[in-house]
Amino acid sequence: MDKIRLTQYSHGAGCGCKIAPAVLEKILGSGNLPKTYFSGLLVGNEESDDAAVFDLDGSTAIVSTTDFFMPIVDDPFDFGAIAATNALSDVYAMGAQPLMAIAILGWPIGKLPADVAAKVLDGGRSVCHKAGIPLAGGHSIDAPEPIFGLAVTGKVAVDQVKRNHTARQGDRLYLTKPLGVGMVTTAEKKGLAEKEDVLQAKASMLRLNDVGAKVASWPEVHALTDVTGFGLGGHLTEMCKRSGLSAAVRLDEVPVFDFVPRYLEKGCIPGGTHRNWDSYGNGIRTKSASDRLILADPQTSGGLLMAVDPSNAIAFENKMADEGFALQAFGEMVEKQQWLVSCE
């Protein structure tokens, strides 16, 4: 088992495996199937939000999501734990508290031993335990490449559901985790990553976004989403587009791992970065090619992106500090401009 490198058994890694935003839009907007409307469905497929939300009784809503991908690290336990953390994030990004999860496992039985898959499940189970929920079941198939993730069910008060399209003009923008995960994991797959950098990225990916469930009751947080496979550029563009606003971003204040310049220089750019930029780059004004590579870098189990009322920004920062986050705003939501996102 020590000699097995899981990342060598998959063509992609983590959320970098996601279908490009432009292609996904074509798939979801094909129009081949009739749309069915349910009065209790508060957030559905058409919303481009982090999870589906169904109003049970006017007071409590059920949140449902699924997320899975191919190995982003070589260690099977860590792969399972990161995939589980990432899947839970979509529930937290709606302001909800997870209730239970079921596992999704695809495994190349003829290539990798079953006991390695058991380690993956152990990693996922450990994260569910940390989140205070059971890993209550699942489904597995014999697949060409290793795949793991969760389907997660959560709950939230109907009046506390957080959305990605409710930002307001003047809101300050915050991100709870630094960017650059896609670059260092690509470097690791190429055998070019430094151990300390991998450990930093791994610690970030394993940090639960459970603060999102607390943020649900904070009225100063107007909009909330998590930054994953489409990168900060993609998720911020979506927030702007659906809120009818633009964003003014100070790139030197965007949280980025210190190792990013090193891997930019080595050319450790995930394939998903270029697919991302091709999908939404025409809506973003940047100063350099390296800025684009950072903004479009696919994040696996990335941070929460929040749009916060400027009149309560200091109080918000203090509350986040109490939760273990030292945050500063990296931009603001502004009146709609030619560019959805303008970077200085």
N, C-alpha and C positions, 0 to 999 in steps of 0.2 A: 504493500500500500504506500510505503514511503517514496517509491519511485514513480508513482502515478502523478501526472500533472493534468488535472481535469481540464484546464484551458486548452490543452492540445487536442481535445476530443470534440471541440465545437468551433464553428466558423465565426461566431461572434462572441461577445462577452457582455453579460449583465444587460442593463437597459440600452446598451448600444445595439442590441439585437432588434430594437423596435422598428417597425415599418416607418419609413419617413413620413412626416406630417402631410405632405402633398399627396402621397400615394394613399395614405389612410383616409384622407378626405374623399378621395374618389371611391374608395371601397364603401365607406359609410354613407356616401351620398349617391349611391348607384340608382336608387329609386326603383329597384326591381321588386321590392317587397312593400306591401301596403303598411302604412303606419297605423298603429292601434293606440288610442289614447285612453288613459286611466286617470280618473280624477284624483286618486291618491298618490300618483307618481309625481313627486316634487322635482326630482332631477332624473332625467333619462338620457338616452343615447345622444339625443340632439343637442345636449347642453355642453358637450366638450368639457365636462368637469371631471373631478377625480374619482367619483363613485356615484352609484345610483342611490336615490333616497326615496323612500315610500312612507307616506303619512299613514300611520295606523289608526289614530283616533282623534286627530286635531291637536294632540299634545306631544306624543312620542312618535319619532320616525325611525324606521329601520334603514341602515346604510349597508350596501352590498358592493363588493368589489372583488376583482381577481387580478393577480399579477404573477408572472412566471418568466424565467429566462434561462439561458445557458450559463455555464460557469464563468464567473468573473475573477475568481481566485482558484488556486490549485488545491488547497486544503478542503476536503469534502465537508467537514463540520462547519468551517467558516462560510463555504458556499451556501449551505442550508440556512445558516443564521442570517447572512446578508439578504438572501432572497426573502426570508420571512420578514425581516425588518422593513424591507422595501415594500412588501405587500401590505403590511399594517399601516404604512405611511398614508395610503390613500384614504383610509378611514379617519385617521387623525387630521388629514387636510380638510375634511368636511366639518371639523369640530366635534367629531363623534368619539365615543368610547367603544373599542372592540369588545365583542361578546364571545366569539368562538371562531375557529378557523378550521378548514379542511385542506389537506395537502394535494398538490398536483405534481406527479412524478412521471417523467419519461426517462427510461434508462436503456442504454445499449447493452443488453444482457450478454451478448456474445463478445463484447469488448472489455467490459468493466465488471469486476466482482460485485456480487450482491452486498457484501459487507461494506463496500465503499458507499453504496446507496443508503445503507443503514446509518452511516455517519452523517450523511446529508440530512436525513430525517431527524437525527438527534440534534443537529444544529438548529433546524427549524423549530423543533419542540422546545429547545432551551429558550428561544426568543419568545415564543408564545407564553411560556412559564413566566418570563420576566415581565411580559405585558399583562399577566394575571388572567390569561384565558386558556382554555384547553385546545390542543390540536386534536379535534374530535373525530377525524376520519380522513378520507381522501380517495383518490383514484390514481392508478398507475398503469403505464403501457410500456411495451418494448419499443424503444425509439432509436433512431440513428444517432442521436446526440443526447447527452445528459440535459435534462430540463427539470427545474424545480421551482415551485412557488406555492402560493396559498390563495384560496378563496376565503374572504373574511366577511363576517357579519358584525355590524355594530349598531349602536343606538345613539340618538341625540334628541334633545328637545326640539320640536319643530321650529320654535322661534329663535333657536341658536345655531341653525345650520349655517355654516360658512360657505361662501361661494367664490368662484374665481372671477366673476364678472361684475362685482358690486363695488369696485374701487371708485373713489370720488376725486374730483379735481383738487389738487393740493396735497393729497395723501402722500406721506413719506413711505419709501420702499425699504424693506429690510429682508435679509436672507440669513437663515440660522446656521448654514454650513458653508464652508468654502468650496469653490469650484476647482476642478482639476482631476477628479477621480478617473474620468475616461482616459486621460493621458497616461497616468501612472499605471493603470491596469493594462493598457496597451503595451507600455514599456515592459511590464512584468511578463506578458505573453511572449515578447521578443527576447526576453532574457537580459534586458537593459536597465531594469529598475533597481534602485538602491533599497536595501532592506528597511531602513528607517522611513523612507517615503511610503513604501507599501504599508507599513504598520500604521502610519498616520492616516492614510486613506481608509484602511480597514476599520480603524477606530471610529472614523466619521460615519462610514456606512453602517456600522453596528449600533450607532446611537439612535434610539427610538425617537420619533417625532411626536411623542406622547404629549408634549406641551400644547399641541393643537387642540386636544380635548379640553384643556384649561382655557385656552384662548377663546373657545366658543362663547364664554360668558363675558368676554371683554368687549364692550360696545365700540371702543376706539379702533378695533381691528375690523376694517370695512370689507376687505377681501383677503382670501387665503387660498393658496394652492401649494403643491410640492413640486420641486424642480427635479425632474428625472431625465428620461431618455431624450427629450427634445432640447435639453440644455436651458440655461437661463434665458437665452434669446427667444426660444420658442415659447416657453411658458409665460414670459413677460409679454410677448407679442399677443398671445391669446388673451391675457388679462386686459391689455389695452384695447384690442379689437372688440371684445365683447362688452367692455365698459364704455365704449365710445370716446376714449381718451387716447393720449400719447404719454410716453414716459421720457423724462430727461434723466439720463444716467451719468454719474461721475465714475468712469471706469477705474480710476485709481482708488476708489473707495469700495468697490465691489470686493467681497471677501474671496480671496484666491489662495490656494496653498503656495507656500514659498518655493516648492520644487517645480512649479509649472514652467518657468523659463528654461530650466534645464531640459525638460522633455520636449518643449517646443523646438529647442535647438537640435535635439536628436531626431526630430521628425516623428515622434510617437503620437500620431494623430489617428484616432479611431475612424473607421469608415463611416460610422454614423454621423460624425462631425460634418463631413461634406454633404451627406444627404440632408442633414438638418438645414444647413445654410442654403442649399439649393431650393429648399421648400419655403423658407421665410426670410432669407437674407435681403430680399428687395424691399423689405419694410423697415430695415435697420440701417442707420447711418453710423459708420465707425471711422476711426482714423487710420487703422492699419490692419494688415492681414492677420497678425497675431491676435488682435482684439476679436476678430471674427472667430478664430479658432477657440478662443476661451469662451465666448458667448454661446457657441454651438456645441461645445464639448458635452457629450452625453453623460449625465450624472446617474449613478445607480445609488438608490437610497439617499438621495440628496436632501437638501434642507427645505424648510418651509419659506415660501415667499409671501410676505405680508404687506398690505397697503393700509397704512395707519393714519388716523386723524392727526394732523399736525398740532392741533391745540392740546392734544394729550400725549404727544410723542415722548416727552421726558418721563411722564408717569409710566408709559408703556416700557420704555427702556429700563426703568428701575424694576418693574415687575419681572421683566425677562431676566434681569441680573439675578433676582432672587431664585429664578429657575435654572441658573447656571449658564446664561448666555450673555456675553458682552457684545452688544450690538450697536452699530451706528448706521444711520440711513445712508444709502448709496445713490438715492435719486428721488424724484417726485413724479407724481401723475400730473399731467398738465393738459390744457385744452388741446383737442385733436389738431395735429399738425400734418405736414406732408409725410413725415416719417412717423411710424408707430413708435419706434424707439430711437432716440438720438443720443449718441455717446460723446462725451467730452473728455 
